[in-house]
């Protein structure tokens, strides 16, 4: 005859996935025994715990819980003891041990792992966005971006877009070339969402010359000539003035430093760089 496992109540201030996983792993050690698990997520107050305990009494359930707040843990333990219910605290002992070992105070933030998950997925989405809307591949990206980087070739638009993406910022970038008109979408979005990037002509000349060499092309090509660079920079500044966006001179700045300036502009409203 198949025996039944006691009913397990999963009580959590988040989704309860951790407690459920542990409970199923434990129950799996008993072959031929059916497991009944009831999961109660997002428990935030004592009133909710009272309702759960009243129902658990009827099932004589085992209460397995992941509650971060000490007050809720203590309340649950006290009420369970009154009702003769058994409890298993999944997180509490480890949190206390880590606190003792590190001499640090826990933040006691419920659902923190899922907040971290949200940050991770936001970063992944931002990276995919940066790849999709890199180098003006699709001007529609301008409309959905958190920030749009504009500038002539080799002003670090792509590295900056990817760096910002790792911060969860959706960045599109548009190259400014005299022979190609910028997309009209650029002039329809708020100017504070656009950042102009520029470099000193001599540095841009060096970077482009090295780029041509790495491609096996002649270093004297028009792309790297100072005359061409000056023409492009003048055109780019004209577009930036038309857009009304802040301009960052990235000369001598690492990508991280320029990105920091961009973030300051986005979140603090700074206009002068």
N, C-alpha and C positions, 0 to 999 in steps of 0.2 A: 504493500500500500504506500502510495506517494505521500510523504509528509509535506506540510505547508510551512514555508518560512514565515516568521512573524512579519507583520506589515511594517515596512520602513517608511517613515515620513522624512522627506528631505526638506529641510527648512533653510532658506537662504535669503540674504539681502540683495542677491543678484539673481542669476539664472538658476543656480544650484547645480551646475554641470559638474563641478569638482566633487561635491558630496555624492552625487548620483554615480559618478564613475567609480569612486571608492567603494560605495555600497554594492554595486553590481560586481565589482572585482572580488569583494569578500564573499558575496552570495554564490559566485561561480565555483567556489571551492567545495560546495556541497551539491554533488550531482544527484539528480533525481528529486530535488527539492524546488518547488515553485516559489518564485519571489514576487511579492507584491510591493510595489514602490509607488508612493504618492508624493509628487514633488510640489512644494509650495514656494514659488519664487517671490522676490521683491517684498519681503517682510520688513517693514520699517518701524513698527510701533508695538507697544505692549498689548494693545487691544486686539491686534491681528494674532499675536501669539496666544492670547486667551482663547480665541475661536479655534485655533489649530489644536491646542491642548485638549479642549473639550471634545473635539472629534476624535483625537488620538486615544482618549481614554476608552472609548467604545471599542476600538480595535486592539487595545493594549499594545500599541505600536512602540517601536524603537524610534527615538527621535535623533536623526543624524543631521547635524547642522553646520553651516558655514556662516556665522554672523560675526562681523568685524567689530561692531560697537560693544565694548565691555558691558554696558548697562543692559543691553538686550540679551547678551549671553547669560549674565547673572540672573536676570528675570526669568528666562527660560529654564535655567537649572533649578531655580527655587520653585517655580510652579510645577515642574515635572516631578520634583521630589515630593511635593504635596500630594500629587495624584498617583504616585507610585510608578511613574514611567521612567524607563531607562533612556539615557542620552549618550550621544557620542559627539564630542566637539572636534571637528576636523582641523580648524584653523587656530583656535585659541592657544593650545599648548605650544605650537611652533612659533606663533607670533611672540609669545612671552619668552620663549627660549632665545630667539633671535635678538629680542630687546635686551635681555640680560647679557648676552655675549657681546653685543655691539655697544651697549650702554647708550643706545639711541631710543627715542620715543617714537612708537609707530604713529603713522598719520591717522589711523582708524578711518580710512576712506572706503565706504562701501562701493562695490562694483568697480574698483579701480582697474582690474585686469581688462574689463571690457572697454573701459575708456582708453586703455593703451591699445587695444585691438582697433578701436576707431581711429586712433592716430596712425596706426600702421596702414590701414586700408586707405586713409586719406593721402598718405605719402605715396602709396602705390598708384593711386588714381592720378596724383599730380605728376608722377614720373611718366605715366602713359600719356598724359596730356602734353607734357613738354616734348615728347618724341613726336607725337602726332602733329603738333603745330609748330615744329621747329623750322626756322629759316623761311617762314612765310608760305609753307606748303599749302595751307588752307586758311585763307583770310578770315573765315568764320570763327576761328579760334580766338580772334581779338575780342569778340563779343562775350565770350564765356571765361576769359582769363581773369585771374586776380591781378596780374600785372602784365604789361606788354613792353618788351625791350626792343628799342629801335636803334639802329646805328649802321655804319658802313661795315664792310667785311673785315673780319679779324679783330673786332672790338670785344670779344669774349661773350657774345650773346648766348651761344649754345651752352658753354660751361656754366654760365650764370643761371640759365634756365634750369639746368639739371641740379645745380646746388640748391636753388630755391625750392625745387620739387621735393628734395629730401627734407625740406622744412615744412612740407605740406602746402606749398604755394603753387598754384597753377600759373605757369608762365608761358606765354607765347612770345615769339620773337620775329621781327620783320627786318630784313636787310634793306638798307636804303641805297639805291643805285640810281644815278641821274637819268639813265635811259629807261627806267621802269617806274611808273607812277605807283606810289604806295596805295594799298587798298583803301577804299572810301570808308570802310568800317573804322579805320584808325581815327577818323575825324568825328565819329559819332559817339564815342565813349568818353567818359569823364577824363579830363587831362591828367588828373592825379593818379590814374591807373597806368599811365604811360611814363616810361623812363628812357631818356635819351642817353646813349653811351658814346663817348668819344675818346680818342687817344691823341697824343702829340704826333704831328706828321712824321718826324724822324723815327720814332719808335714804330709807328705803323709801317714805315718803309722797311725797317729791319725785319719785322715779323713777316711781312709779305714776301720779302726776298728769301727768307729761310723756308717759307712755305713752298715757293716755286722750286727751290733746290730739292726739297724733299719729294716733290712730284716729278723730278727729273726734267724740269723745264728751265729755260733760260732766265737768269735773274734780271735780265734787262727788259722783260716783258712790261707792257704798259701798266699792268695790274699793280706793279710795285714801284712805278715811277713817282717821284715826288709831285710832279705836275698833276698826274692823275689823282693822287691822294688828296692834294689840296682842293681839286675840283669836287671830289666826292664829299669831303668834309664840309665844304661851303654849302653844297646842296643839302647835306644831312642837317646842318644847323638851320637852314631855311625851313625845312620840314618840321623840325623840333619847335621852332618859334611859332610856326603856324598852328601846331598842335597845342602849344602852350604848356609843354611838359617840363619837369625838372631835368637838368642835364648833369651827368656825372662824368668827370674826367677820370678815367680809370688808369691813367699813366702812373706807373710805379706802385699800383695797388694789386694785392693778391685777390683772387676771386672771392675769398671769404670776406675781405675788407669791403670790396665793392658791394657784395651781397648784403652786408651789414648796413651800408648806407641806404640801399634800396629798401630794406625792411624798416629803417627809421622813417623814410619818406612815406611808406605805405601806412604805418601804424601810428606815427606821431605827427603826420601832416607837415613835415619839414620840406621846404621848397628850395632852400639855398644850399648847394653842396659845394 
